[in-house]
Every structure is written in C-alpha cells, then in structure tokens.
C-alpha cells in the first residue's frame, strides 16, 4: 500500500460493479463488531448510486476502498449518512474520516435545510462527527419515522431498543441542525475535553443495557456471546 492514491468522489453508474462487495463487507463488519446494521441488498446500493446519493472511495487502479450513502426521513426533514464502510486493508489510513466529510458535504448540498443525524457505538465515529459540528442528543430529537427504526431490526441489540421504548440503546445519537448548531471548532473542542467521560459512558451503557440480556453461567456470572506507508487521499 505504499505510495497509494485513494480517490473519494460521488459514485456513478459505473461503480455498481462494487455493490455486492460493499454489502458483503457491511454484513461481515457488523458480525465482527458484535453489533448490527440495517441489511442492504446490492440492488439498494445500486439505487442510491443512481440517485446520486452515494460517495465511494477507490484507488487509482480501481480497487474498492470505502462507501457511504444518504437516506432521507420524515419527508426530507431528516437526513442520515448511512452504511459507512471501509475495506479492512484500508482502515486506519484516514479514509473513513474523508468519506464521512464528503458525504456530509453532499448531504448539505442536496438537503440544506435538513437535520443530519447518526447513531454510533464507536468513539472514533463520534470524534469525526464532532469535527463536522454534530452534537450528542437524545433519541427523542431524531426522526420518529417508523421506517427508520424498523431498519434496526437486523441489529443484535434491537431487543434493547424495544425494551427502552426506542428512547435509548447502545448507540449514541448525534445531530447536526443547520438552523441551530455550534461551530465545528466548538463541538470538536467539546469532544476533546470530554472524550474520556464519553468513553466511560459508552462502556457503562454497554454494561448497563446488555446486563439483563446476558445469560448466566453456573456460577451466576454474566457471559456475553505497523509499518508507515505513503497514502494520498483525493476528495472530489
């Protein structure tokens, strides 16, 4: 991967050749994390590409690197940047952050009045979102569109979401409101000053919310089931 050029751009019809690879990696990654995402078919990815609502990352040699797409809810009042996925061999190169920024900007271009939101279980994604101006919010501030929440059914943590009346789960909700938001510099500073506390909160939520669902063993204990390289990332 030395001296590699990675190109990040809005996906085109020619990129449909990667759709099956993208959905396979989404499913594999979710299983590895022990969480879940709304399962998507290659045909659904094709649709997002056709609508101009997807961002893709590829190498200059045509190797697929990463992907993300836009979904709209509540008649366009809310927008979600969904399905962010990076091929394992290209992780920790900064490409996820670059894709996230490009899809965020595309969302702002297409839906300038919409609230952009996301759900995440990872501190790394929270950091990226904070740098874009997202703020942690309660679930009540997100879309209440049933179609969105139905997408959580394929997640292994869906029973937790239901048990909390869709008001809480392992994921942290984050929101960017174009009409009422702090500057990215402020939300970034907030994250840096509070990341240790946020990390503890994520661990606590995982322990607290998962505890009732964990099986107990016979002793009554709960059981749950390198080298530097030169990489250029070009964003269009």
Protein Blocks (a to p, Z undefined) as FASTA:
>chain_A
ZZiacddddddfklmmmmmmmmmmmmmmmmmnopacddddfklmmmmmmnopaccdddfk
opafbdcddddeehhlaccdehiacdfklgonopmmmmmmmmmmmmmmmmmmbccddddf
bfklmmmmmmnopacddfklmcfbfklmmmmmmpmklmmmmmnoopacfbdcddddfklc
cdfklmmmmmmmmmmmmmmmmmmmmmmmmmmmpccdfkopacdebdddddddddZZ
